[in-house]
């Protein structure tokens, strides 16, 4: 007979809790909405262990990218083929070059006769299943990335809406359709006015015809479905705040559609077609367009609400659309720990890189985005120059002006400097700067004084010596400069003994070496994390740079419905509340010397599995609003000081990632482009 001991009981209880915790983390969501095709539970079950595609995979081979995309896109869905000729005629009103994407669910061949008489530059016609009305075909274009090149899109479809007469709605289906044509197309002058008005007013996200915006009285049978879809993005649902463009014909900012990739919508989410006029996923997504536009910081307006001070001609419109000007330059933090090196091999095992942490993470509650895995770039190795080339291409495409490399220097010992040295030796056109990550390197990845692997020992080698080891980088022609001075950030500035003296020495040596002046900034980490505790002048720095979540307000998340694992002993915070607090800070006299920032997310489950700090609710739409708020805070400054900081480009083990992922695709990159331009 087994002897019963207190230690044995505790061990068995702990084991039971661990098993139960794993079951809770993997449990399906509440079953009350299982009757819905797009229920959250079915979505979680479907994505388990699978790679999301969301469009016919043959498109990758059959339809290569256009060599020279036009400034705008037109998305046209065809079901009633007899209406195609009139749609082509109406498109003659668009006075600027456009690319046309046609989805054909008619089951018959479609010809685009007369298209050559329009401003269409490129066109693509694909046959699709008659499923999800005009919405699922459009979402497939989004999932395939075909709409990523366009900041402005016009969406229309072969509309009849014959059901209106039998439902006592004002106007016939024909009258409603003609209203869309009249208000949103009609003439080149009308379209020029619309596009000019959108370009002048950055708050406008969607423009629809007069009388076509609907509110909460038009939820119909779509409230539940919309709520299930919003759970995928962790966007709160306010039933009283609905405002959406009915009829699904509108001019729209590209990002509002591009961001739909983050929903991971797939064919099973959409019901079989049975003539439904309400209560389907397609109708819910129609409402989501308005909800997500608002979440991103945009307004939905009718044609009569949009005016332009000056209606630009077609050439001027084409130029403005093709070359949007950024209101700020973004600098993204960059982690260089994606290659093996001697110290990590010794501490963690041969071949260890950050990817080792990333791949082992496991979800701790329903919908938890773990493991967060890379897509386009894969598990890359920074020993390869082509990785930096591809990263630069992605960053340049959305307006990220530079990477701020974390620079690890421990009393003269450098770690992970290979990637930036390879960049320095190359001719790659990638602007960069550095942030001295002057904290201890620990087993818990927290910079604390326990479990130290390699420490900052200022008494061993003075911090004054640091400048000598980075001088060659500061001289690089690509190094970021502000007011002519090389931008140099320090993470935990007050940790350095007599740091004003150290900074003055750095400045002196930079001048002596021909670098010129330094523009030194302190990372805004707060006093408790060895942040700046005195005035700029006394410290010898020019300002703060943001590094959220550091020194931002933390709000506990509501855990209701998350079914959190019993094994989780960390913290879950509310991303939306942090964003709202940051927006208030940006609006209320943000200091002129400080550089605001936005955080993609923070979730270090990959490093600390059961004791993480994580923020719940990050999604591309809310992030876009936060980053735009930061950009607006610096928009009135002189160009050199219009800098915003993003955490981060590639902090995969902390969930702060702009790079494409299996979960979000390129949605966060598109959010950056939308926020900055």
N, C-alpha and C positions, 0 to 999 in steps of 0.2 A: 504494500500500500504506500502511495506517495505521501511523503511527509509534507504537511501543510505549514508553510512559513509565510511570514509577512512579506519577505522579499519575493517569494514565488507568486503570491497573490498580486503584488504590484506589477510584476513582470507580465503576468497573464492579462491583467487589466490593460496595461500599456499596449500589448500586442493586439488585443481586441479593439482598442480605440484606433490603432493604426489601420487595421483591416476595415473597420467601419468607416474611417475617414476616407479611405480610398474609394469605398463604395459610394459614399455621398458625393465625392468629387466627380465621379463618373456617372452618377444617377441621371435619368432623364428628367426634364423639366416637368412642371405640373401638367397633368394630362387633360385638364378641362378644355383645352383648345385643340386637342388632337384631331378634331374633325376638320380643322383648317389645313389646306394644302401647305401653307407657308408657316405652320406653327413652329415656335421656337424649339420645341422638343424634337420635331422631325428634322429640323435644320441641324441641331447638334448631333443627332444620330447619323445623319447623312455625311457630315464632314469628318467623322471619326476615322482617322487613319487614311484619309483620302486627300489627293491633291485636287484642288478646285480648278476647273477649266471654264465652264460657263458659256461655251460657244462651240460650234462644230470644229473639231481639231483640224479637219482638212483645210479650213480657211488659212491656216498658217502657210501652207504650201501653195494653195490655189490663188491667193490674193496677196502678193507682195506689196509693200508700202509704196505710196505714190512718190515719184522722184521729186516733184515740186508741188507740195500741197498748197491749196489756195488759202486765203486769210480766214474764210468762214466755211462752215459745213452746213449742208441741208440734209436732213434725215427724212425720208419719205417712205411711208409704209403703204403697200398696195394690197387691198383685198377686192375692192370693186374696180375691175380693170377698165370699165367704161368711163371712169373719172380721171384716168391718167392723162389724156390729152388736155383736159382743162387745167390740171395741176401744172403741166409743163408750160402752158400759156401763162399762168399766173407767175411762174418763176422768172419770167422775162422782166418783172418789176425789180428784181435784185440787181443793183447797178455795179456791184463789185464782184470780182471773181469768186466762185464758190466751188466746192467739191460736193458731189451728190452721192448719197448712199441710199440705195433703194432696197427695201426688204419686200419680197414678193410672197404672200401667203395665199394667192388666188388659186394655185394649182394649175395655172395655165401660163403660157409664155407672155411676157410683157415687153412691149417695144417702147422706146423713149423717143418717138418721132418728134422732131422740133426742138430737141435739146440743144442742137448746134446753134439755134437762134438765141440762146440764153448766154449768160456769162459763166457757164459751167466750165471749169478747167479740167477736172477729172471726175469720172463717175464709176460706180461699182454697183452691180445688181446681183443680189443673192436670193436664192429660193429658201424660204423658211417654212416651218410647220405652222399651220393655222392654230395658234395657241397663244393665250395671253394678249388677245387683241393686237394693238399696235405697240404695246409696252414690252412684252417679252422679246420681240424682234429687236427693238431699240436697245434693250439691255444687253443683248448678245453683241451688238456693235460696241457697246461700252466695255464689256468683259474682254473682248478681243483687242482692245486698245486702239481701235480705229478712229475714235473721236479725240484722242489725246492731243492732237496737234492744233486743236481749234479753241480759241478763247470765246468765240461766239457761234451759236448754232441756231438754225431755224428748223423746227420740227413740225411736220404736217402729215396727214394721211388721207386716204380716200374716204371721206366722211359722208354718211347719209343720215344717220340718227333718225330713222323713220319712226322709232318708238316714242318720240316726243309727243306726237299727236294723241296717242292713246294714254298718255300720262299727264294730260292737262298742263303741259309746260308751255310757257310763252314762246310763240314762234314755231314754225315748222323746222324740220331738219334742214331743208334747203335754205331757209332764211338764216339759220344759225351758221351754216357753212359759208354762205355768201358774206356774212358779217366778218368772219375770219379773213376771207380773201380781201375784203375792202379795207379792214383796219390794219392788217399786218403785211399785206402786199400792195395791191391796188395800182401803184405807180412808182417809178424810180424815185420821185420826189418824196413820196410817203416813206419808202424804205430808208432813204437817206436821212430823213428826219428821225426815224426810230433809232437807227444805228448811231447817229450823231448824239442823240439824247442819252443813249446807253454809255457812250464814251465819255460824255461830260459828267454823268452822275454815277460814281462808283457804287452807290447803294442799290441801284437797280439790278435785280437778278433775272427777272422774268417779265416779259411784256406779252400780254394777251389781248384779245379783242374786247371792246366795250361790252360790259354786262356779263362777262364770262368768268369773273372771279367769284368763288363761292366760299361760304364760311361754315360754321358748326352745324347749321341747319341742313347741310348736305352731307353729313356723315353717312347717312343711309345704313347699310349693313356692313360698313367698312371700318368701324371703330376698332373692333377686336383684331382684325387682320393687320391694320396699321400698327397697333400696339405690339403685336408679335414681331413685325419687321423692325420696329424701333429698338426692340430688345437686342437685336444683333449688333447695333451700334451703341447701345446703352445711352440713347437719347430719351430724356423724359417726355412723356406724352401729356399734353395739356388739351383736353377735349374742347375747351372753350376758345382756343387760340387758332383754330384752323382757318387758313386762307390759302386757297390753291387755284390754279388756272384750270377750269373745267374745259372739256373738249379736246385736251391734249394737242392743241396747236398753239405754238408760241415761239417767240424769240427768247433765247435763254443763254446765260453765261455758261461756257463750256464746262466749268468745274462742277456745277450743280448736277449735271449728268455724269461726268467722269467719276465723281465720287460714289455713284451707285455701285461701282465695282466692289466697294467695301461691304455691301450687303450679301455678297456671294449668292445672288439669286441664280437659280438653275431651273431647268424644265419642270422638275417635280413640284416646284413652288407654285406653278400655275395650273389651274383647273382645266379640264377638257372643255372645249368650246361647246356651249349649249344655248347660245343666244342670251346669256345673262346680261342684265343691264345694271347690276349692282352686286355687292357682296363677293367680289373676287379679288385675287391678288393684284390683277391689273388695275382695278379701281382703287385699291389701297395705294399702289405705287403712284397713281395719278395724284392722290392727296399728299403723298410723301414729298412730291416735288416742291410743294409750297412749304411744308414743314422743314425740310432739310435746307431749303434756300434761306429761311429765317434763321436756322441754327448756324449757318455759315456767315450770317450778318447781312443778308440780302433782303430786298423787298420785292414783292410781286405786285405789279401794277397793270392797269389797263391802258390801252392806246391813248386815251384822252388825257391821262395823267403824265405823259412823257412829252417834254418839250426840249428843244435845243436852241441855245442862244444863236448859234450859227450852224446852219445845215451845210455840211461839207460836201464837196462834189465827189464823184466816184474815185478820182485819182487820189484825193486827199484822204478819203475813207480807206482806200486800199493801203496807203502808206501807214496810216495810224494803226490799222488792224494788223498789218504784217510786222510792225516794229513797235510794240507797246513799250512805253518807257516805265521803268521801275520807280516807285516812290521811295525806295530804300534799298540798300545793299545788305544782303544777309550773309552772316558768317556762321557756319555750323561747326560745332565741336566735333573733333575727329579722334577716334581711338585707334592707336596703331598696333593693338595686340592680336593681330591675325596672322601670325607667323611664329614658328617655334624659335626659341633662343635658349641659351645655356642655362640661365637661372630658372626659367620655368620648367625646363626638363628636370632639373634637380629638385625643385620644390613640389612639382605636381606629377611628374612622370614624363617619359620620353614622348615627344611630339605634341605636348599640351599646347593648345591655343585657346582663345576665347570661345571658339566653336565647341570645345569640349563641354563647357558650361551650358552653352545655349541648347545643345541637343538633348541634354539629360533632364531638362525642366519638365514638370508635370502639372496639369491643372489642379487648382485647389478649390474651385467652386464652379458652378454652372456657367458655361460660356467663357471661362477664363482662357485667354489667348496664349496658352502655353502647350507645347513649345512654340515660340515665334521663330519661324524658319525663313531663310532667304530664298528668293525665287530667281530673278534675272541674273544676279551675279554669283549665285551658289555659295558654297563654303569656300570662299576665295582665300588665296595665300598672297600676302603683300610682298613676298619676294618676287612676284611677277609684275613687271612694269605694265602689262596690258590691263591689270586690274585698276591701277591708278588712271589709266587712259579712259577706261569705261566709266569710272566714277566721275571723272571730270566732265565727260560728255553728258551724263545724267544731270549733274549739278548745273552746268551751263545752260541746259535746256529749260530750266525752271527759274533761273535768275539768282542762284546762290553764288555770291561773289567770291567766297574764299572758304577754305577749311582752316579752323584753328586746331592745330595738332596739340594733343596733350604731350608735354615734354617731361620725361621722367629722368631726373638728375638727382642722385643721392650722394652728396659729399664727394663729387667728382666721378662717381660711377654712373654711367648712362645705361638705361634699359630701353629697349624698343625704339631706338633711334634709327634703325635701319630704314624704315619706310620714308622718313623725311629726308634722310641722307640720299636715298635713291632718287627722290624727287629733286633735291638740290642739284644732283649730278646730271639730271635729264634736261631736255629742252621742252618738256610738257608745259603747256600754257595753263597752269593751275596756280592761281594766287593762293598764298598761305600765310599764316602767322602762327605763333606758338603761345601756349599757356603753360607756365612752369607748374606742374602738378606736384607741388612741394608738400607731400604728405607721406606718412609711412606706408610701405607696401605690406599688407597684412593678409593673413589667411581668410579673413572675413570680408575682404575687399571694402573696408570701411574707413581706412586711413587712421584708425584709432591707435592707441598705445599698447594694445594687447595683441598677442599672436603675430608679432612683427617678423617679417621675413627680411626686409632691408629697411633701415631707418634713415630719417633725415638727421644727420649729426653735424650741426652747424659749428660745434666746437672743434670738430675734427678737420673740416674744410670750410672756410668762411663762405657764406652765400655770395660774397663779392666775386668769387672765382667763377660763378655761374656764367657771367656775361662773356667770359673768354671762350667758353665751350660752345656758345651759340652765335658768336660774332659773325661767322661765315654765313649763317642763315640770314641774319639781319641785313647783310650786304646783297643778298639775292635780289635781282631786279623784280621778281614776282612777289616779294614780301609786302604785305599790306601796310600802307602808310596812312596816317591821319595828320593833317596839317604839316605834311612833309616828314613826320616822325614815324619811325617803325613802331607798329602796334605790338606791345608786349604785355601779356596778362600774367598776374601772379595769383595762384589759387588761394592759399592761406597766408596772406601777407604778414599778419601779426605774429605768425609763428617764427619769423626770422628775427633774431636779436638785432636791435637797433636798425630796424628796416629803413628809416629815412636816410641814414648814412649809407646803407647798402645801395639804395636807389640812386643816390647822388653819385656814388662811385660808378655805377653802371652808365649813367649819363655821360660822365667825364670820359670813360673809356670808349663809348660809342662815338663821341666827337673826335677823339684822338685817332680812331680807326677809320674815319671818313664815313661812318654811318649817318652822321648828323644827329639830330635830336631823337630822343625816344619818346613815344607816347605810351606811358605806362598806366595801366588800369588794374584795379583790384577786382577780383571776382567777388560778387555780392553774396557771400556765404553767411553773413551774420557774425556777431561778436562771439557767440558760443562755439563757432567753428574756426576760430582764429582769423576772423575777418577784420577789416579796417575799423578801428575804434577811435579815430581822430579825424580832423578835417582833412580835406584834400591837400591843402597847402602844407599843413604840418607833416603829412605823410610823404609828400613828394610825388603824389600820383595825380593823374588828370581826371579820374572818375571811376565809376563802377561799371562792370558789365554783368548782366544778369546770368544766372545759372539755376533756373528753376528745376527742382522744387526748393533749392536753397533759399532761405530768407523770404519765403512766401507763406501764406497762412494755410495751415493744414486743417481740413474738415473731415471728420470721420464719415465714411460712406454708410448709407443705409443698407444693411445686409439682408433685409427681408427678401425672401425668394431666391437668394443666391445659393442656399444649401451648402454653406461653407464647410469644408472638411474639418473634422475635430482635430486633425493634426496641425492645422494652421495656427501658429502662435504669433504671427506678425501683425501688421497693420494694413487695413484697407481704407484708403482715403478717397474723397470725392473730387474727381477731376473737374467737373462742371463748376463746383464752388470755387476751386482755385482759379479757374478762368474768369469767373465773374469778379473775383477780388482783384486779379491782375488788370482787368479792364478798368476798374475804378482807379487803380494806381496810375494807369497810363493817361487817363483823362484829367486827373486832379493835379495839375502843376508838376508833371514829371520833370525831375532835375535835368537841366540842359547838358550837364557833363556826363550823364549816365546813359548807358546803352541798354534799352529794354530787350526782353527776349520772350520766347515761348517754348514750351516743352511738348514734344510729340507725345511722350508718355514717360512714366517711370514705373518699372516693375522688375525688381531684382530677384524674382523667384529662381531664375536660372543659376544664381550664385548662392542663394540662401534658402532654397526650397520651402522649408516649414516656418521660417522666421523672416519673411520678406517685408519690405515696405513697398506698397504698390498703390497706384491710383486707378480707380475704376471709373470708366466712362470716356476714356479717350477715343476719339474717332476723327476722321479727316475733316468733317464739317465744323465741329467745335474748335479743333486746332486751327483751322483757317481763320475763324473769327478772332481767336487769340492773337495770331501772328499779324493779322490786319490791324488790330488794335495797337500792337507794338509799332508797326510801320507808321500808322497815323501819328503816333507820339513823336516821331522824329521827322515827319514829312516837311515841316516848315524850317528845318535847320539848313545850314549851308551843306552842299553835297558831301563834303568830307565826313560830316558828323551824322549822316543819315544811315546809321548802322543798327541792325537788329541781330540778335543772337538766337540761334536755334540749338536746343538740346534734344537731339544730336543727329549727326549724320549716320553713325554706325555703332551706337552703344547697344548691341544686340542683347547682351546679358542683363541690361537694365531697361529693355523695352523702348528705349528712346532712339527710334530708327526712322530715317527718311528713305533709306534704300528700299527697293521693292521687296515685298514679302509675299509668301503664299497667302497669308490672311488678307492683306490689304492691297496687293498689287502695287501700282504706282500712285495710289490715291493721295498719299501724303505729299508726294512730289508735285502733283497737280494742285494741291492745296497751297503749296508754297508759291507757285507761279501765280495763282489767282490772288493771293494776299499781297504780293509785292507789286503787281502791275495795275 
